[in-house]
Amino acid sequence: MNEQFTNIIAGLTATMMVAWVGLEISRRRAKLREIFDVLGRDDRTITIALEQMVDDGVIHPYAPAQRSLR
């Protein structure tokens, strides 16, 4: 009985640890996606269209003027 109880506890502990790791990975991925995924679906469509226009030469990419620090 004692050995069976120990195996059950070890199995439950391992299951809980695997579940915790899975939830932690999911939580961190969601946080990173929230931080770095600043464009929505509509914005992505516009961005792709603008990149295509740059590739076709219709528009030029923004290049700020270089200022000297004299």
CHARMM internal coordinates of N, CA and C (Angstrom, degrees):
IC EDIT
DIST 1 N 1 CA 1.4565
DIST 1 CA 1 C 1.5245
ANGL 1 N 1 CA 1 C 110.60
DIST 1 C 2 N 1.3302
ANGL 1 CA 1 C 2 N 116.83
DIHE 1 N 1 CA 1 C 2 N -43.93
DIST 2 N 2 CA 1.4521
ANGL 1 C 2 N 2 CA 121.23
DIHE 1 CA 1 C 2 N 2 CA -177.41
DIST 2 CA 2 C 1.5264
ANGL 2 N 2 CA 2 C 111.45
DIHE 1 C 2 N 2 CA 2 C -63.98
DIST 2 C 3 N 1.3477
ANGL 2 CA 2 C 3 N 117.79
DIHE 2 N 2 CA 2 C 3 N -42.20
DIST 3 N 3 CA 1.4596
ANGL 2 C 3 N 3 CA 121.68
DIHE 2 CA 2 C 3 N 3 CA 179.95
DIST 3 CA 3 C 1.5311
ANGL 3 N 3 CA 3 C 110.86
DIHE 2 C 3 N 3 CA 3 C -66.50
DIST 3 C 4 N 1.3202
ANGL 3 CA 3 C 4 N 116.96
DIHE 3 N 3 CA 3 C 4 N -39.13
DIST 4 N 4 CA 1.4569
ANGL 3 C 4 N 4 CA 121.16
DIHE 3 CA 3 C 4 N 4 CA 178.64
DIST 4 CA 4 C 1.5317
ANGL 4 N 4 CA 4 C 110.16
DIHE 3 C 4 N 4 CA 4 C -65.56
DIST 4 C 5 N 1.3151
ANGL 4 CA 4 C 5 N 117.19
DIHE 4 N 4 CA 4 C 5 N -41.17
DIST 5 N 5 CA 1.4628
ANGL 4 C 5 N 5 CA 121.65
DIHE 4 CA 4 C 5 N 5 CA 178.18
DIST 5 CA 5 C 1.5247
ANGL 5 N 5 CA 5 C 110.18
DIHE 4 C 5 N 5 CA 5 C -62.70
DIST 5 C 6 N 1.3251
ANGL 5 CA 5 C 6 N 117.50
DIHE 5 N 5 CA 5 C 6 N -41.61
DIST 6 N 6 CA 1.4614
ANGL 5 C 6 N 6 CA 122.12
DIHE 5 CA 5 C 6 N 6 CA 178.73
DIST 6 CA 6 C 1.5284
ANGL 6 N 6 CA 6 C 110.74
DIHE 5 C 6 N 6 CA 6 C -63.21
DIST 6 C 7 N 1.3159
ANGL 6 CA 6 C 7 N 117.51
DIHE 6 N 6 CA 6 C 7 N -41.92
DIST 7 N 7 CA 1.4667
ANGL 6 C 7 N 7 CA 121.20
DIHE 6 CA 6 C 7 N 7 CA 178.29
DIST 7 CA 7 C 1.5244
ANGL 7 N 7 CA 7 C 111.48
DIHE 6 C 7 N 7 CA 7 C -64.32
DIST 7 C 8 N 1.3154
ANGL 7 CA 7 C 8 N 116.51
DIHE 7 N 7 CA 7 C 8 N -38.81
DIST 8 N 8 CA 1.4657
ANGL 7 C 8 N 8 CA 120.52
DIHE 7 CA 7 C 8 N 8 CA 178.56
DIST 8 CA 8 C 1.5237
ANGL 8 N 8 CA 8 C 110.19
DIHE 7 C 8 N 8 CA 8 C -64.92
DIST 8 C 9 N 1.3158
ANGL 8 CA 8 C 9 N 116.86
DIHE 8 N 8 CA 8 C 9 N -45.61
DIST 9 N 9 CA 1.4656
ANGL 8 C 9 N 9 CA 120.87
DIHE 8 CA 8 C 9 N 9 CA 179.65
DIST 9 CA 9 C 1.5296
ANGL 9 N 9 CA 9 C 110.47
DIHE 8 C 9 N 9 CA 9 C -62.61
DIST 9 C 10 N 1.3406
ANGL 9 CA 9 C 10 N 117.53
DIHE 9 N 9 CA 9 C 10 N -43.09
DIST 10 N 10 CA 1.4677
ANGL 9 C 10 N 10 CA 121.50
DIHE 9 CA 9 C 10 N 10 CA 178.82
DIST 10 CA 10 C 1.5248
ANGL 10 N 10 CA 10 C 110.71
DIHE 9 C 10 N 10 CA 10 C -62.96
DIST 10 C 11 N 1.3164
ANGL 10 CA 10 C 11 N 116.64
DIHE 10 N 10 CA 10 C 11 N -41.60
DIST 11 N 11 CA 1.4680
ANGL 10 C 11 N 11 CA 120.65
DIHE 10 CA 10 C 11 N 11 CA 178.32
DIST 11 CA 11 C 1.5114
ANGL 11 N 11 CA 11 C 112.24
DIHE 10 C 11 N 11 CA 11 C -64.66
DIST 11 C 12 N 1.3236
ANGL 11 CA 11 C 12 N 116.91
DIHE 11 N 11 CA 11 C 12 N -44.08
DIST 12 N 12 CA 1.4703
ANGL 11 C 12 N 12 CA 120.69
DIHE 11 CA 11 C 12 N 12 CA 178.32
DIST 12 CA 12 C 1.5259
ANGL 12 N 12 CA 12 C 111.30
DIHE 11 C 12 N 12 CA 12 C -64.38
DIST 12 C 13 N 1.3274
ANGL 12 CA 12 C 13 N 116.41
DIHE 12 N 12 CA 12 C 13 N -40.32
DIST 13 N 13 CA 1.4626
ANGL 12 C 13 N 13 CA 119.94
DIHE 12 CA 12 C 13 N 13 CA 178.82
DIST 13 CA 13 C 1.5246
ANGL 13 N 13 CA 13 C 110.76
DIHE 12 C 13 N 13 CA 13 C -64.00
DIST 13 C 14 N 1.3195
ANGL 13 CA 13 C 14 N 117.08
DIHE 13 N 13 CA 13 C 14 N -44.18
DIST 14 N 14 CA 1.4629
ANGL 13 C 14 N 14 CA 120.60
DIHE 13 CA 13 C 14 N 14 CA 178.54
DIST 14 CA 14 C 1.5234
ANGL 14 N 14 CA 14 C 111.07
DIHE 13 C 14 N 14 CA 14 C -62.92
DIST 14 C 15 N 1.3171
ANGL 14 CA 14 C 15 N 117.37
DIHE 14 N 14 CA 14 C 15 N -41.43
DIST 15 N 15 CA 1.4619
ANGL 14 C 15 N 15 CA 121.70
DIHE 14 CA 14 C 15 N 15 CA 178.73
DIST 15 CA 15 C 1.5202
ANGL 15 N 15 CA 15 C 110.87
DIHE 14 C 15 N 15 CA 15 C -63.52
DIST 15 C 16 N 1.3183
ANGL 15 CA 15 C 16 N 116.33
DIHE 15 N 15 CA 15 C 16 N -42.17
DIST 16 N 16 CA 1.4627
ANGL 15 C 16 N 16 CA 120.10
DIHE 15 CA 15 C 16 N 16 CA 179.19
DIST 16 CA 16 C 1.5248
ANGL 16 N 16 CA 16 C 110.91
DIHE 15 C 16 N 16 CA 16 C -65.80
DIST 16 C 17 N 1.3247
ANGL 16 CA 16 C 17 N 117.82
DIHE 16 N 16 CA 16 C 17 N -37.78
DIST 17 N 17 CA 1.4683
ANGL 16 C 17 N 17 CA 120.41
DIHE 16 CA 16 C 17 N 17 CA 179.12
DIST 17 CA 17 C 1.5249
ANGL 17 N 17 CA 17 C 111.16
DIHE 16 C 17 N 17 CA 17 C -67.20
DIST 17 C 18 N 1.3232
ANGL 17 CA 17 C 18 N 116.94
DIHE 17 N 17 CA 17 C 18 N -42.40
DIST 18 N 18 CA 1.4673
ANGL 17 C 18 N 18 CA 120.31
DIHE 17 CA 17 C 18 N 18 CA 178.07
DIST 18 CA 18 C 1.5234
ANGL 18 N 18 CA 18 C 110.24
DIHE 17 C 18 N 18 CA 18 C -63.38
DIST 18 C 19 N 1.3248
ANGL 18 CA 18 C 19 N 117.21
DIHE 18 N 18 CA 18 C 19 N -42.04
DIST 19 N 19 CA 1.4628
ANGL 18 C 19 N 19 CA 120.98
DIHE 18 CA 18 C 19 N 19 CA 178.43
DIST 19 CA 19 C 1.5209
ANGL 19 N 19 CA 19 C 110.26
DIHE 18 C 19 N 19 CA 19 C -64.32
DIST 19 C 20 N 1.3340
ANGL 19 CA 19 C 20 N 118.15
DIHE 19 N 19 CA 19 C 20 N -40.74
DIST 20 N 20 CA 1.4580
ANGL 19 C 20 N 20 CA 121.30
DIHE 19 CA 19 C 20 N 20 CA 179.54
DIST 20 CA 20 C 1.5195
ANGL 20 N 20 CA 20 C 110.97
DIHE 19 C 20 N 20 CA 20 C -64.15
DIST 20 C 21 N 1.3425
ANGL 20 CA 20 C 21 N 117.63
DIHE 20 N 20 CA 20 C 21 N -43.22
DIST 21 N 21 CA 1.4662
ANGL 20 C 21 N 21 CA 120.84
DIHE 20 CA 20 C 21 N 21 CA 178.56
DIST 21 CA 21 C 1.5272
ANGL 21 N 21 CA 21 C 109.88
DIHE 20 C 21 N 21 CA 21 C -62.02
DIST 21 C 22 N 1.3193
ANGL 21 CA 21 C 22 N 117.13
DIHE 21 N 21 CA 21 C 22 N -43.51
DIST 22 N 22 CA 1.4662
ANGL 21 C 22 N 22 CA 120.50
DIHE 21 CA 21 C 22 N 22 CA 178.36
DIST 22 CA 22 C 1.5152
ANGL 22 N 22 CA 22 C 112.05
DIHE 21 C 22 N 22 CA 22 C -61.11
DIST 22 C 23 N 1.3165
ANGL 22 CA 22 C 23 N 117.38
DIHE 22 N 22 CA 22 C 23 N -43.61
DIST 23 N 23 CA 1.4667
ANGL 22 C 23 N 23 CA 120.48
DIHE 22 CA 22 C 23 N 23 CA 178.87
DIST 23 CA 23 C 1.5255
ANGL 23 N 23 CA 23 C 111.59
DIHE 22 C 23 N 23 CA 23 C -67.21
DIST 23 C 24 N 1.3125
ANGL 23 CA 23 C 24 N 117.34
DIHE 23 N 23 CA 23 C 24 N -38.04
DIST 24 N 24 CA 1.4635
ANGL 23 C 24 N 24 CA 120.81
DIHE 23 CA 23 C 24 N 24 CA 179.21
DIST 24 CA 24 C 1.5242
ANGL 24 N 24 CA 24 C 111.25
DIHE 23 C 24 N 24 CA 24 C -66.11
DIST 24 C 25 N 1.3229
ANGL 24 CA 24 C 25 N 116.94
DIHE 24 N 24 CA 24 C 25 N -41.26
DIST 25 N 25 CA 1.4621
ANGL 24 C 25 N 25 CA 120.52
DIHE 24 CA 24 C 25 N 25 CA 176.53
DIST 25 CA 25 C 1.5182
ANGL 25 N 25 CA 25 C 110.42
DIHE 24 C 25 N 25 CA 25 C -62.40
DIST 25 C 26 N 1.3143
ANGL 25 CA 25 C 26 N 116.60
DIHE 25 N 25 CA 25 C 26 N -44.29
DIST 26 N 26 CA 1.4649
ANGL 25 C 26 N 26 CA 120.98
DIHE 25 CA 25 C 26 N 26 CA 179.04
DIST 26 CA 26 C 1.5227
ANGL 26 N 26 CA 26 C 111.06
DIHE 25 C 26 N 26 CA 26 C -62.51
DIST 26 C 27 N 1.3139
ANGL 26 CA 26 C 27 N 117.35
DIHE 26 N 26 CA 26 C 27 N -41.80
DIST 27 N 27 CA 1.4617
ANGL 26 C 27 N 27 CA 121.56
DIHE 26 CA 26 C 27 N 27 CA 179.94
DIST 27 CA 27 C 1.5249
ANGL 27 N 27 CA 27 C 111.00
DIHE 26 C 27 N 27 CA 27 C -64.46
DIST 27 C 28 N 1.3249
ANGL 27 CA 27 C 28 N 116.89
DIHE 27 N 27 CA 27 C 28 N -43.88
DIST 28 N 28 CA 1.4700
ANGL 27 C 28 N 28 CA 120.16
DIHE 27 CA 27 C 28 N 28 CA -179.25
DIST 28 CA 28 C 1.5212
ANGL 28 N 28 CA 28 C 111.74
DIHE 27 C 28 N 28 CA 28 C -69.00
DIST 28 C 29 N 1.3297
ANGL 28 CA 28 C 29 N 117.67
DIHE 28 N 28 CA 28 C 29 N -37.08
DIST 29 N 29 CA 1.4625
ANGL 28 C 29 N 29 CA 120.08
DIHE 28 CA 28 C 29 N 29 CA 176.88
DIST 29 CA 29 C 1.5231
ANGL 29 N 29 CA 29 C 110.26
DIHE 28 C 29 N 29 CA 29 C -63.70
DIST 29 C 30 N 1.3259
ANGL 29 CA 29 C 30 N 117.14
DIHE 29 N 29 CA 29 C 30 N -41.42
DIST 30 N 30 CA 1.4596
ANGL 29 C 30 N 30 CA 120.76
DIHE 29 CA 29 C 30 N 30 CA 179.04
DIST 30 CA 30 C 1.5287
ANGL 30 N 30 CA 30 C 110.44
DIHE 29 C 30 N 30 CA 30 C -63.90
DIST 30 C 31 N 1.3195
ANGL 30 CA 30 C 31 N 116.91
DIHE 30 N 30 CA 30 C 31 N -40.25
DIST 31 N 31 CA 1.4642
ANGL 30 C 31 N 31 CA 120.49
DIHE 30 CA 30 C 31 N 31 CA 179.20
DIST 31 CA 31 C 1.5243
ANGL 31 N 31 CA 31 C 110.70
DIHE 30 C 31 N 31 CA 31 C -65.07
DIST 31 C 32 N 1.3323
ANGL 31 CA 31 C 32 N 117.53
DIHE 31 N 31 CA 31 C 32 N -44.66
DIST 32 N 32 CA 1.4644
ANGL 31 C 32 N 32 CA 120.55
DIHE 31 CA 31 C 32 N 32 CA 178.25
DIST 32 CA 32 C 1.5208
ANGL 32 N 32 CA 32 C 111.64
DIHE 31 C 32 N 32 CA 32 C -64.10
DIST 32 C 33 N 1.3328
ANGL 32 CA 32 C 33 N 116.34
DIHE 32 N 32 CA 32 C 33 N -39.80
DIST 33 N 33 CA 1.4626
ANGL 32 C 33 N 33 CA 120.03
DIHE 32 CA 32 C 33 N 33 CA 178.51
DIST 33 CA 33 C 1.5272
ANGL 33 N 33 CA 33 C 110.43
DIHE 32 C 33 N 33 CA 33 C -63.65
DIST 33 C 34 N 1.3260
ANGL 33 CA 33 C 34 N 117.15
DIHE 33 N 33 CA 33 C 34 N -38.23
DIST 34 N 34 CA 1.4582
ANGL 33 C 34 N 34 CA 121.20
DIHE 33 CA 33 C 34 N 34 CA 178.39
DIST 34 CA 34 C 1.5231
ANGL 34 N 34 CA 34 C 111.13
DIHE 33 C 34 N 34 CA 34 C -66.31
DIST 34 C 35 N 1.3229
ANGL 34 CA 34 C 35 N 117.27
DIHE 34 N 34 CA 34 C 35 N -37.53
DIST 35 N 35 CA 1.4635
ANGL 34 C 35 N 35 CA 121.34
DIHE 34 CA 34 C 35 N 35 CA -178.40
DIST 35 CA 35 C 1.5261
ANGL 35 N 35 CA 35 C 111.56
DIHE 34 C 35 N 35 CA 35 C -73.56
DIST 35 C 36 N 1.3347
ANGL 35 CA 35 C 36 N 117.08
DIHE 35 N 35 CA 35 C 36 N -47.33
DIST 36 N 36 CA 1.4534
ANGL 35 C 36 N 36 CA 120.52
DIHE 35 CA 35 C 36 N 36 CA -170.19
DIST 36 CA 36 C 1.5192
ANGL 36 N 36 CA 36 C 114.72
DIHE 35 C 36 N 36 CA 36 C -97.40
DIST 36 C 37 N 1.2975
ANGL 36 CA 36 C 37 N 119.55
DIHE 36 N 36 CA 36 C 37 N -16.92
DIST 37 N 37 CA 1.4577
ANGL 36 C 37 N 37 CA 121.62
DIHE 36 CA 36 C 37 N 37 CA -179.60
DIST 37 CA 37 C 1.5236
ANGL 37 N 37 CA 37 C 108.78
DIHE 36 C 37 N 37 CA 37 C -93.28
DIST 37 C 38 N 1.3291
ANGL 37 CA 37 C 38 N 115.51
DIHE 37 N 37 CA 37 C 38 N 77.29
DIST 38 N 38 CA 1.4570
ANGL 37 C 38 N 38 CA 119.71
DIHE 37 CA 37 C 38 N 38 CA -174.56
DIST 38 CA 38 C 1.5264
ANGL 38 N 38 CA 38 C 112.70
DIHE 37 C 38 N 38 CA 38 C -85.88
DIST 38 C 39 N 1.3084
ANGL 38 CA 38 C 39 N 117.31
DIHE 38 N 38 CA 38 C 39 N -13.99
DIST 39 N 39 CA 1.4542
ANGL 38 C 39 N 39 CA 120.37
DIHE 38 CA 38 C 39 N 39 CA -179.04
DIST 39 CA 39 C 1.5240
ANGL 39 N 39 CA 39 C 110.43
DIHE 38 C 39 N 39 CA 39 C -100.34
DIST 39 C 40 N 1.3249
ANGL 39 CA 39 C 40 N 114.93
DIHE 39 N 39 CA 39 C 40 N 136.23
DIST 40 N 40 CA 1.4568
ANGL 39 C 40 N 40 CA 120.04
DIHE 39 CA 39 C 40 N 40 CA 174.23
DIST 40 CA 40 C 1.5156
ANGL 40 N 40 CA 40 C 110.12
DIHE 39 C 40 N 40 CA 40 C -85.80
DIST 40 C 41 N 1.3131
ANGL 40 CA 40 C 41 N 116.73
DIHE 40 N 40 CA 40 C 41 N -174.86
DIST 41 N 41 CA 1.4698
ANGL 40 C 41 N 41 CA 120.27
DIHE 40 CA 40 C 41 N 41 CA -178.21
DIST 41 CA 41 C 1.5238
ANGL 41 N 41 CA 41 C 111.95
DIHE 40 C 41 N 41 CA 41 C -64.59
DIST 41 C 42 N 1.3267
ANGL 41 CA 41 C 42 N 117.44
DIHE 41 N 41 CA 41 C 42 N -42.06
DIST 42 N 42 CA 1.4637
ANGL 41 C 42 N 42 CA 119.99
DIHE 41 CA 41 C 42 N 42 CA 178.90
DIST 42 CA 42 C 1.5239
ANGL 42 N 42 CA 42 C 110.73
DIHE 41 C 42 N 42 CA 42 C -64.55
DIST 42 C 43 N 1.3254
ANGL 42 CA 42 C 43 N 116.54
DIHE 42 N 42 CA 42 C 43 N -40.92
DIST 43 N 43 CA 1.4540
ANGL 42 C 43 N 43 CA 120.80
DIHE 42 CA 42 C 43 N 43 CA 179.06
DIST 43 CA 43 C 1.5207
ANGL 43 N 43 CA 43 C 111.15
DIHE 42 C 43 N 43 CA 43 C -63.90
DIST 43 C 44 N 1.3218
ANGL 43 CA 43 C 44 N 116.92
DIHE 43 N 43 CA 43 C 44 N -37.98
DIST 44 N 44 CA 1.4638
ANGL 43 C 44 N 44 CA 120.15
DIHE 43 CA 43 C 44 N 44 CA 178.75
DIST 44 CA 44 C 1.5269
ANGL 44 N 44 CA 44 C 110.53
DIHE 43 C 44 N 44 CA 44 C -63.84
DIST 44 C 45 N 1.3051
ANGL 44 CA 44 C 45 N 116.88
DIHE 44 N 44 CA 44 C 45 N -40.45
DIST 45 N 45 CA 1.4581
ANGL 44 C 45 N 45 CA 120.79
DIHE 44 CA 44 C 45 N 45 CA 179.05
DIST 45 CA 45 C 1.5217
ANGL 45 N 45 CA 45 C 110.56
DIHE 44 C 45 N 45 CA 45 C -62.25
DIST 45 C 46 N 1.3218
ANGL 45 CA 45 C 46 N 116.29
DIHE 45 N 45 CA 45 C 46 N -44.78
DIST 46 N 46 CA 1.4647
ANGL 45 C 46 N 46 CA 120.83
DIHE 45 CA 45 C 46 N 46 CA 178.77
DIST 46 CA 46 C 1.5255
ANGL 46 N 46 CA 46 C 110.20
DIHE 45 C 46 N 46 CA 46 C -63.93
DIST 46 C 47 N 1.3286
ANGL 46 CA 46 C 47 N 116.99
DIHE 46 N 46 CA 46 C 47 N -42.44
DIST 47 N 47 CA 1.4557
ANGL 46 C 47 N 47 CA 120.94
DIHE 46 CA 46 C 47 N 47 CA -179.89
DIST 47 CA 47 C 1.5272
ANGL 47 N 47 CA 47 C 111.27
DIHE 46 C 47 N 47 CA 47 C -62.21
DIST 47 C 48 N 1.3090
ANGL 47 CA 47 C 48 N 116.96
DIHE 47 N 47 CA 47 C 48 N -43.27
DIST 48 N 48 CA 1.4687
ANGL 47 C 48 N 48 CA 120.72
DIHE 47 CA 47 C 48 N 48 CA 178.51
DIST 48 CA 48 C 1.5262
ANGL 48 N 48 CA 48 C 110.01
DIHE 47 C 48 N 48 CA 48 C -62.48
DIST 48 C 49 N 1.3298
ANGL 48 CA 48 C 49 N 116.94
DIHE 48 N 48 CA 48 C 49 N -42.25
DIST 49 N 49 CA 1.4689
ANGL 48 C 49 N 49 CA 120.34
DIHE 48 CA 48 C 49 N 49 CA 179.01
DIST 49 CA 49 C 1.5263
ANGL 49 N 49 CA 49 C 111.02
DIHE 48 C 49 N 49 CA 49 C -63.84
DIST 49 C 50 N 1.3320
ANGL 49 CA 49 C 50 N 117.55
DIHE 49 N 49 CA 49 C 50 N -41.78
DIST 50 N 50 CA 1.4635
ANGL 49 C 50 N 50 CA 120.53
DIHE 49 CA 49 C 50 N 50 CA 178.73
DIST 50 CA 50 C 1.5278
ANGL 50 N 50 CA 50 C 111.65
DIHE 49 C 50 N 50 CA 50 C -65.16
DIST 50 C 51 N 1.3293
ANGL 50 CA 50 C 51 N 116.71
DIHE 50 N 50 CA 50 C 51 N -41.41
DIST 51 N 51 CA 1.4636
ANGL 50 C 51 N 51 CA 119.95
DIHE 50 CA 50 C 51 N 51 CA 177.65
DIST 51 CA 51 C 1.5226
ANGL 51 N 51 CA 51 C 110.96
DIHE 50 C 51 N 51 CA 51 C -62.53
DIST 51 C 52 N 1.3117
ANGL 51 CA 51 C 52 N 116.92
DIHE 51 N 51 CA 51 C 52 N -37.79
DIST 52 N 52 CA 1.4650
ANGL 51 C 52 N 52 CA 120.46
DIHE 51 CA 51 C 52 N 52 CA 177.68
DIST 52 CA 52 C 1.5222
ANGL 52 N 52 CA 52 C 110.58
DIHE 51 C 52 N 52 CA 52 C -66.45
DIST 52 C 53 N 1.3316
ANGL 52 CA 52 C 53 N 117.03
DIHE 52 N 52 CA 52 C 53 N -38.90
DIST 53 N 53 CA 1.4665
ANGL 52 C 53 N 53 CA 120.47
DIHE 52 CA 52 C 53 N 53 CA 177.87
DIST 53 CA 53 C 1.5340
ANGL 53 N 53 CA 53 C 110.82
DIHE 52 C 53 N 53 CA 53 C -64.98
DIST 53 C 54 N 1.3124
ANGL 53 CA 53 C 54 N 117.91
DIHE 53 N 53 CA 53 C 54 N -36.97
DIST 54 N 54 CA 1.4699
ANGL 53 C 54 N 54 CA 121.11
DIHE 53 CA 53 C 54 N 54 CA 176.02
DIST 54 CA 54 C 1.5178
ANGL 54 N 54 CA 54 C 109.86
DIHE 53 C 54 N 54 CA 54 C -65.87
DIST 54 C 55 N 1.3287
ANGL 54 CA 54 C 55 N 116.94
DIHE 54 N 54 CA 54 C 55 N -44.71
DIST 55 N 55 CA 1.4636
ANGL 54 C 55 N 55 CA 120.57
DIHE 54 CA 54 C 55 N 55 CA 179.13
DIST 55 CA 55 C 1.5263
ANGL 55 N 55 CA 55 C 111.56
DIHE 54 C 55 N 55 CA 55 C -61.22
DIST 55 C 56 N 1.3342
ANGL 55 CA 55 C 56 N 117.12
DIHE 55 N 55 CA 55 C 56 N -36.22
DIST 56 N 56 CA 1.4656
ANGL 55 C 56 N 56 CA 121.65
DIHE 55 CA 55 C 56 N 56 CA -179.93
DIST 56 CA 56 C 1.5223
ANGL 56 N 56 CA 56 C 112.44
DIHE 55 C 56 N 56 CA 56 C -79.51
DIST 56 C 57 N 1.3431
ANGL 56 CA 56 C 57 N 118.29
DIHE 56 N 56 CA 56 C 57 N -11.04
DIST 57 N 57 CA 1.4597
ANGL 56 C 57 N 57 CA 121.32
DIHE 56 CA 56 C 57 N 57 CA 179.78
DIST 57 CA 57 C 1.5133
ANGL 57 N 57 CA 57 C 114.13
DIHE 56 C 57 N 57 CA 57 C 86.06
DIST 57 C 58 N 1.3119
ANGL 57 CA 57 C 58 N 118.10
DIHE 57 N 57 CA 57 C 58 N 7.61
DIST 58 N 58 CA 1.4631
ANGL 57 C 58 N 58 CA 121.60
DIHE 57 CA 57 C 58 N 58 CA 179.44
DIST 58 CA 58 C 1.5262
ANGL 58 N 58 CA 58 C 110.47
DIHE 57 C 58 N 58 CA 58 C -68.43
DIST 58 C 59 N 1.3111
ANGL 58 CA 58 C 59 N 116.25
DIHE 58 N 58 CA 58 C 59 N -41.23
DIST 59 N 59 CA 1.4649
ANGL 58 C 59 N 59 CA 121.47
DIHE 58 CA 58 C 59 N 59 CA 177.04
DIST 59 CA 59 C 1.5282
ANGL 59 N 59 CA 59 C 108.32
DIHE 58 C 59 N 59 CA 59 C -129.17
DIST 59 C 60 N 1.3111
ANGL 59 CA 59 C 60 N 116.16
DIHE 59 N 59 CA 59 C 60 N 162.89
DIST 60 N 60 CA 1.4637
ANGL 59 C 60 N 60 CA 121.48
DIHE 59 CA 59 C 60 N 60 CA 179.71
DIST 60 CA 60 C 1.5216
ANGL 60 N 60 CA 60 C 108.60
DIHE 59 C 60 N 60 CA 60 C -111.58
DIST 60 C 61 N 1.3323
ANGL 60 CA 60 C 61 N 116.88
DIHE 60 N 60 CA 60 C 61 N 145.41
DIST 61 N 61 CA 1.4632
ANGL 60 C 61 N 61 CA 119.14
DIHE 60 CA 60 C 61 N 61 CA 178.61
DIST 61 CA 61 C 1.5218
ANGL 61 N 61 CA 61 C 110.72
DIHE 60 C 61 N 61 CA 61 C -67.09
DIST 61 C 62 N 1.3077
ANGL 61 CA 61 C 62 N 115.96
DIHE 61 N 61 CA 61 C 62 N 152.39
DIST 62 N 62 CA 1.4642
ANGL 61 C 62 N 62 CA 121.69
DIHE 61 CA 61 C 62 N 62 CA 179.77
DIST 62 CA 62 C 1.5228
ANGL 62 N 62 CA 62 C 109.76
DIHE 61 C 62 N 62 CA 62 C -69.23
DIST 62 C 63 N 1.3128
ANGL 62 CA 62 C 63 N 115.96
DIHE 62 N 62 CA 62 C 63 N 128.52
DIST 63 N 63 CA 1.4614
ANGL 62 C 63 N 63 CA 121.92
DIHE 62 CA 62 C 63 N 63 CA 176.04
DIST 63 CA 63 C 1.5170
ANGL 63 N 63 CA 63 C 107.05
DIHE 62 C 63 N 63 CA 63 C -132.28
DIST 63 C 64 N 1.3170
ANGL 63 CA 63 C 64 N 119.00
DIHE 63 N 63 CA 63 C 64 N 106.57
DIST 64 N 64 CA 1.4538
ANGL 63 C 64 N 64 CA 120.96
DIHE 63 CA 63 C 64 N 64 CA -178.59
DIST 64 CA 64 C 1.5298
ANGL 64 N 64 CA 64 C 110.63
DIHE 63 C 64 N 64 CA 64 C -65.49
DIST 64 C 65 N 1.3258
ANGL 64 CA 64 C 65 N 114.84
DIHE 64 N 64 CA 64 C 65 N 148.51
DIST 65 N 65 CA 1.4711
ANGL 64 C 65 N 65 CA 120.18
DIHE 64 CA 64 C 65 N 65 CA 179.53
DIST 65 CA 65 C 1.5225
ANGL 65 N 65 CA 65 C 109.44
DIHE 64 C 65 N 65 CA 65 C -69.55
DIST 65 C 66 N 1.3131
ANGL 65 CA 65 C 66 N 116.10
DIHE 65 N 65 CA 65 C 66 N 142.07
DIST 66 N 66 CA 1.4555
ANGL 65 C 66 N 66 CA 121.45
DIHE 65 CA 65 C 66 N 66 CA 177.53
DIST 66 CA 66 C 1.5216
ANGL 66 N 66 CA 66 C 108.67
DIHE 65 C 66 N 66 CA 66 C -85.03
DIST 66 C 67 N 1.3146
ANGL 66 CA 66 C 67 N 116.71
DIHE 66 N 66 CA 66 C 67 N 126.64
DIST 67 N 67 CA 1.4679
ANGL 66 C 67 N 67 CA 121.68
DIHE 66 CA 66 C 67 N 67 CA 178.23
DIST 67 CA 67 C 1.5198
ANGL 67 N 67 CA 67 C 109.14
DIHE 66 C 67 N 67 CA 67 C -107.14
DIST 67 C 68 N 1.3071
ANGL 67 CA 67 C 68 N 115.09
DIHE 67 N 67 CA 67 C 68 N 140.99
DIST 68 N 68 CA 1.4557
ANGL 67 C 68 N 68 CA 118.41
DIHE 67 CA 67 C 68 N 68 CA 175.90
DIST 68 CA 68 C 1.5275
ANGL 68 N 68 CA 68 C 109.31
DIHE 67 C 68 N 68 CA 68 C -84.60
DIST 68 C 69 N 1.3039
ANGL 68 CA 68 C 69 N 116.41
DIHE 68 N 68 CA 68 C 69 N 153.68
DIST 69 N 69 CA 1.4662
ANGL 68 C 69 N 69 CA 121.46
DIHE 68 CA 68 C 69 N 69 CA -176.81
DIST 69 CA 69 C 1.5235
ANGL 69 N 69 CA 69 C 110.76
DIHE 68 C 69 N 69 CA 69 C -104.60
DIST 69 C 70 N 1.3028
ANGL 69 CA 69 C 70 N 118.35
DIHE 69 N 69 CA 69 C 70 N 47.66
DIST 70 N 70 CA 1.4731
ANGL 69 C 70 N 70 CA 122.30
DIHE 69 CA 69 C 70 N 70 CA -179.76
DIST 70 CA 70 C 1.4781
ANGL 70 N 70 CA 70 C 111.76
DIHE 69 C 70 N 70 CA 70 C -76.89
END
COOR INIT
IC SEED 1 N 1 CA 1 C
IC BUILD
